[in-house]
């Protein structure tokens, strides 16, 4: 990694992270707000995602419907996403037009209009979105499993929110959430592209420097207590495919055990799990694939580990092959996990896992937008973009002893929640 990243903090608390990349006349501008579903309480679950939708409804300066045309007319694209720990917005455009992104983001940080009519219209959209998810067995299983795994911490609920809350959240709830969290001292600006950092800094200060800070957000204090035994959930629903998930307690991304667990997952299941934006390469040579897919027990099998602010979950997932049972797949998975203890990861497997993790991570940051996403995610989740800058070096220092230590610490039956999705038997 190069050291061309420039980080500053304005007097109003706004964090700015800039990186020059001059291989194309393009820039990506992102603004990350430190608010996601972990900041929600019962009664307003889903409010962060809903506010994200409302941020596209316009301001007096940029009326609803005008923004799409302005960005696309200049050859750019824009979007947003909400996660458990943050909400992010971005525009990728020709660099000579990137000031438009600065103007519209500074404007909608303080001037977004949420009319009662737009709120009700979007309520219908979001409830429909949730109902669409409910047709997906994976969503149904994940929702039940996560709510069982987290009884105290607000990671308990889905980002989309509970239907009971989506039907009752008010315009005042939405606007209050927006005004409380969409303030400079709760935001991170990341810009990557073909610009001079000093000039971009000046343009950002011109647009955002005069915006007033808000009251610091309340910390998330409801931490999950230790788990005292395996938990199990079973979901029955439509379809003809069964799904298995075994989700283990996992450390926060800032914890020293996180990167060794990343490599354990890469060796055992084939994923890299260094970020949210990389592609998942083939895992056909992994132990998990050989044990479940090559034996025709599962149609697919993979591991999932996402960087989060607070301890979250490391999930091992399998789609059950037609004609096989959930019990058979779980037994085979347990046998392969037990083999990790009797036949630990080898030096050759670790080297291959490291190579795969590095390749996927580099691929995720190949584009200007990818660089901005990785820098912003690490700044938002860990509080320091240098985690991203130094991660490959730290991965290379992980030993087999580190891998075995995290296996013994985290892959314990008492620390997992097992979920089964079983298709309903339809009688005629």
C-alpha positions in Angstrom: 0.0 0.0 0.0 1.1 3.6 -0.6 1.2 6.2 2.1 -0.7 8.9 0.1 -3.6 9.1 2.5 -4.3 12.4 4.1 -6.5 12.6 7.2 -7.7 15.7 9.0 -10.5 16.7 11.3 -12.3 20.1 11.0 -13.2 22.3 13.9 -16.8 21.1 13.7 -15.6 17.5 14.2 -15.9 16.3 10.6 -13.3 13.6 9.7 -11.8 13.9 6.2 -9.7 11.1 4.6 -8.3 11.8 1.1 -6.3 9.6 -1.3 -4.9 10.6 -4.7 -5.2 8.1 -7.5 -4.2 9.5 -10.9 -4.7 6.6 -13.3 -8.1 7.9 -14.5 -9.8 11.3 -14.5 -12.4 10.1 -12.0 -13.1 10.7 -8.3 -15.3 9.0 -5.8 -16.8 11.0 -2.9 -18.2 9.2 0.1 -19.8 10.4 3.3 -20.1 7.9 6.1 -22.4 8.5 9.1 -21.6 6.6 12.3 -25.2 5.3 12.6 -26.7 2.0 11.7 -29.0 -0.6 13.1 -26.9 -1.0 16.3 -28.0 2.5 17.3 -31.7 1.6 17.2 -34.0 0.6 20.0 -37.3 -1.4 20.0 -40.0 0.8 18.5 -37.8 2.3 15.9 -35.9 -0.6 14.4 -35.2 0.0 10.7 -35.2 3.8 11.2 -31.6 4.2 9.9 -32.3 2.4 6.7 -35.5 4.4 6.3 -33.7 7.7 6.8 -31.3 6.5 4.0 -34.3 6.3 1.7 -35.5 9.7 2.7 -32.1 11.3 2.0 -32.9 10.8 -1.7 -36.2 12.8 -1.5 -34.6 16.2 -2.0 -34.0 19.6 -0.4 -35.1 23.1 -1.4 -31.9 23.5 -3.4 -32.0 20.0 -5.0 -35.7 19.0 -5.3 -36.9 15.4 -5.3 -36.2 14.0 -8.8 -33.5 16.5 -9.7 -30.6 14.7 -8.1 -30.6 11.6 -10.3 -30.7 13.8 -13.4 -27.9 16.0 -12.2 -25.5 13.2 -11.4 -26.2 11.0 -14.4 -26.1 13.9 -16.8 -22.5 14.5 -15.7 -21.6 10.9 -16.4 -21.6 9.8 -12.7 -23.5 7.3 -10.6 -24.5 7.4 -6.9 -25.9 5.2 -4.3 -26.1 4.4 -0.6 -26.2 1.5 1.9 -27.0 1.0 5.5 -25.2 -1.6 7.7 -25.3 -2.5 11.4 -22.6 0.1 12.2 -22.9 2.9 9.6 -24.8 4.5 6.8 -22.8 5.6 3.7 -23.5 7.6 0.6 -21.3 7.9 -2.5 -20.9 9.5 -5.9 -18.4 8.5 -8.5 -18.0 11.0 -11.3 -15.6 12.7 -13.7 -13.2 14.6 -11.4 -14.0 17.9 -13.0 -17.6 17.5 -11.9 -17.0 16.1 -8.4 -17.8 19.4 -6.7 -21.5 18.6 -7.5 -21.1 15.7 -5.1 -19.7 17.9 -2.3 -22.5 20.4 -2.8 -25.4 18.0 -2.7 -24.0 16.0 0.3 -23.4 19.2 2.3 -26.9 20.3 1.4 -28.7 17.2 2.3 -26.8 16.8 5.6 -28.8 19.7 6.9 -31.7 20.4 4.5 -33.3 17.1 3.6 -37.1 17.4 3.4 -39.3 14.7 4.9 -42.8 15.6 4.0 -45.6 13.5 5.6 -46.6 12.4 2.1 -43.1 11.2 1.2 -42.8 9.4 4.5 -46.0 7.5 3.9 -45.1 6.7 0.4 -41.7 5.3 1.5 -43.4 3.3 4.3 -45.1 1.3 1.6 -41.9 0.8 -0.3 -39.9 -0.4 2.8 -42.7 -2.7 4.0 -42.8 -4.2 0.4 -39.0 -4.5 0.6 -39.2 -6.4 3.9 -42.0 -8.7 2.5 -39.7 -9.4 -0.5 -36.9 -10.5 1.9 -39.4 -12.7 3.8 -39.8 -14.8 0.6 -36.0 -15.6 0.9 -35.3 -18.6 3.1 -31.8 -17.3 3.9 -33.3 -14.0 5.2 -35.8 -15.9 7.3 -33.2 -18.1 8.8 -30.7 -15.3 9.4 -33.3 -13.2 11.2 -34.3 -15.9 13.6 -30.7 -17.0 14.2 -29.4 -13.5 14.8 -32.2 -12.7 17.2 -31.4 -15.9 19.1 -27.6 -15.2 19.1 -28.1 -11.6 20.4 -30.5 -11.2 23.3 -29.2 -7.9 24.6 -27.0 -6.1 22.0 -28.9 -4.2 19.2 -27.3 -6.5 16.6 -30.4 -8.5 17.6 -32.6 -7.1 14.8 -32.3 -6.9 11.0 -31.3 -3.7 9.3 -34.6 -3.5 7.5 -36.3 -3.4 10.9 -39.2 -5.3 12.4 -42.6 -5.1 10.6 -44.3 -4.0 13.9 -42.0 -0.9 13.9 -42.2 -0.2 10.2 -46.0 0.2 10.5 -45.8 2.7 13.4 -42.6 4.8 12.9 -43.6 8.4 12.5 -42.3 11.3 10.5 -41.0 12.8 13.8 -39.1 9.6 14.5 -37.4 9.7 11.2 -36.6 13.4 11.3 -35.4 13.2 14.8 -33.0 10.3 14.0 -31.8 12.3 11.0 -31.1 15.5 13.0 -29.5 13.6 15.8 -27.0 11.6 13.7 -26.5 13.5 10.5 -24.1 16.1 11.9 -20.4 16.8 11.0 -19.0 15.4 14.2 -20.7 12.1 13.4 -19.5 11.9 9.8 -16.5 10.8 7.8 -15.8 12.1 4.3 -13.6 9.9 2.1 -12.5 11.1 -1.3 -10.3 9.1 -3.7 -9.3 10.0 -7.2 -7.5 12.2 -9.7 -7.2 15.4 -7.6 -4.7 17.3 -5.6 -5.4 16.5 -1.9 -4.8 20.2 -0.9 -7.4 21.5 -3.4 -9.9 18.8 -2.4 -9.4 19.6 1.2 -10.1 23.3 0.5 -13.3 22.5 -1.5 -14.6 20.2 1.4 -13.9 22.9 4.0 -15.8 25.5 1.8 -18.9 23.2 1.7 -18.8 21.6 5.1 -16.7 23.8 7.4 -19.4 26.1 8.4 -21.9 23.4 9.3 -22.7 23.3 13.0 -21.8 20.2 15.0 -24.4 18.3 17.0 -24.5 16.7 20.4 -22.3 13.6 20.5 -24.3 10.4 19.8 -25.1 8.2 22.8 -22.7 5.2 23.0 -24.0 1.7 22.6 -23.8 0.3 26.1 -25.9 -2.8 25.9 -23.1 -5.3 25.3 -24.0 -9.0 24.9 -23.3 -11.2 27.9 -21.3 -14.4 27.6 -23.1 -17.3 26.0 -23.6 -20.2 28.3 -24.4 -23.0 25.8 -25.4 -23.8 22.3 -28.6 -22.3 21.0 -30.7 -23.7 18.2 -33.5 -22.3 16.0 -35.6 -24.0 13.4 -37.5 -22.2 10.7 -40.1 -23.8 8.5 -41.3 -22.1 5.3 -42.0 -22.5 1.6 -39.6 -23.9 -0.9 -37.9 -27.2 -1.6 -34.4 -26.4 -0.3 -33.0 -26.8 3.3 -30.4 -24.4 4.7 -28.0 -24.8 7.6 -26.1 -22.1 9.5 -23.7 -22.5 12.4 -22.9 -19.1 13.8 -20.1 -18.7 16.3 -19.2 -15.8 18.6 -16.6 -13.7 16.8 -14.4 -10.8 17.9 -14.8 -7.2 16.9 -12.6 -6.1 13.9 -10.3 -4.2 16.2 -9.6 -7.2 18.3 -6.2 -9.0 17.9 -8.0 -12.2 17.2 -9.9 -10.9 14.2 -7.2 -11.3 11.6 -6.2 -14.8 12.7 -9.9 -15.8 12.5 -10.0 -14.3 9.0 -7.1 -16.6 7.9 -8.7 -19.6 9.7 -11.8 -19.0 7.7 -9.8 -18.6 4.5 -8.1 -21.9 5.1 -11.1 -23.9 6.3 -14.0 -22.4 4.2 -12.2 -20.4 1.5 -13.3 -16.9 2.2 -11.2 -13.8 2.9 -13.6 -11.8 5.1 -11.4 -8.7 5.2 -14.1 -6.4 4.0 -17.6 -6.1 2.8 -16.9 -5.2 -0.8 -14.6 -8.0 -2.2 -15.7 -10.8 -4.4 -15.7 -14.3 -3.0 -13.4 -16.4 -5.0 -13.7 -20.1 -5.5 -13.4 -22.2 -2.4 -13.4 -25.6 -4.1 -10.0 -26.6 -2.5 -11.1 -25.8 1.0 -11.8 -28.4 3.7 -15.4 -27.3 4.1 -16.1 -27.7 0.3 -14.5 -31.1 0.2 -16.4 -32.3 3.2 -19.8 -31.0 2.3 -20.0 -30.3 -1.5 -17.7 -33.0 -2.9 -19.5 -35.6 -0.9 -22.8 -34.4 -2.4 -24.3 -33.5 1.0 -24.5 -29.8 0.1 -25.0 -27.8 -3.1 -22.7 -25.1 -1.7 -20.9 -24.2 1.6 -19.1 -21.1 2.7 -17.9 -19.1 5.7 -18.8 -15.5 6.5 -17.0 -13.1 8.8 -17.7 -9.4 8.6 -15.8 -6.6 10.3 -17.9 -4.9 13.0 -17.5 -2.4 15.9 -18.7 -4.9 18.5 -18.3 -8.7 18.7 -20.5 -10.3 16.0 -20.7 -13.7 14.4 -18.6 -16.1 12.3 -21.1 -18.1 10.2 -20.6 -21.3 8.4 -23.4 -21.8 5.9 -24.6 -24.7 3.7 -27.3 -25.3 1.2 -28.5 -28.9 1.6 -28.4 -31.0 -1.5 -31.7 -32.5 -2.7 -32.3 -35.9 -1.2 -30.0 -35.2 1.8 -31.0 -34.1 5.3 -30.1 -31.2 7.6 -29.0 -33.7 10.2 -26.6 -35.4 7.7 -25.0 -32.1 6.7 -24.6 -30.9 10.3 -23.0 -34.2 11.4 -20.5 -33.9 8.5 -19.8 -30.3 9.4 -19.2 -31.2 13.1 -16.9 -34.0 12.0 -14.9 -31.7 9.8 -14.7 -29.1 12.6 -13.5 -31.8 15.0 -10.8 -32.7 12.4 -9.5 -29.2 12.7 -8.4 -30.0 16.2 -7.0 -33.5 15.5 -5.4 -32.4 12.2 -4.8 -28.6 12.5 -4.3 -26.2 9.5 -0.9 -26.9 7.9 1.7 -24.4 6.8 0.8 -25.1 3.1 -2.9 -24.4 3.9 -2.0 -21.2 5.7 0.2 -20.0 2.8 -2.6 -20.7 0.4 -5.2 -18.9 2.6 -2.9 -15.9 2.9 -2.5 -15.7 -0.8 -6.3 -16.0 -1.4 -7.1 -13.3 1.3 -4.5 -10.9 -0.1 -5.8 -11.4 -3.7 -9.4 -10.8 -2.7 -8.5 -7.8 -0.6 -6.4 -6.2 -3.4 -9.2 -6.9 -5.9 -11.7 -5.2 -3.6 -9.6 -2.0 -3.7 -8.7 -2.0 -7.3 -11.1 0.7 -8.4 -11.4 4.2 -7.1 -14.8 3.5 -5.6 -13.4 0.3 -4.0 -10.6 2.2 -2.4 -13.0 4.8 -1.0 -15.2 2.0 0.4 -12.4 0.2 2.1 -10.9 3.4 3.6 -14.3 4.5 4.8 -15.3 1.2 6.3 -12.1 0.9 8.3 -12.4 4.5 9.5 -16.0 4.0 10.5 -15.7 0.5 12.1 -12.2 0.7 13.6 -11.7 4.4 13.8 -8.4 4.4 11.9 -8.0 4.0 8.1 -4.4 2.7 8.8 -6.0 -0.7 9.6 -6.6 -1.0 5.9 -3.2 0.3 5.0 -1.3 -2.2 7.2 -3.6 -5.2 7.1 -1.6 -7.2 4.5 1.6 -6.8 6.5 -0.1 -8.0 9.7 -1.7 -10.9 7.9 1.7 -12.1 6.8 2.8 -12.2 10.5 0.1 -14.6 11.6 1.4 -18.0 12.6 -0.1 -21.5 12.8 -0.1 -21.1 16.6 -2.3 -18.0 16.2 -4.7 -20.0 13.9 -4.9 -22.8 16.5 -5.4 -20.4 19.3 -8.5 -18.7 17.7 -9.9 -22.1 16.6 -9.8 -23.3 20.2 -11.2 -20.0 21.5 -14.0 -19.4 19.1 -15.1 -22.6 17.4 -16.7 -24.2 20.4 -20.2 -25.7 20.4 -21.1 -23.8 23.5 -20.4 -20.5 21.7 -22.6 -21.1 18.6 -26.1 -20.7 17.5 -27.3 -23.4 15.0 -30.1 -22.6 12.6 -32.1 -24.9 10.3 -34.4 -23.9 7.6 -36.7 -26.7 6.7 -39.1 -26.6 3.8 -42.7 -27.1 4.8 -44.3 -30.4 3.6 -47.2 -29.4 1.4 -50.1 -31.9 1.6 -52.6 -32.0 -1.2 
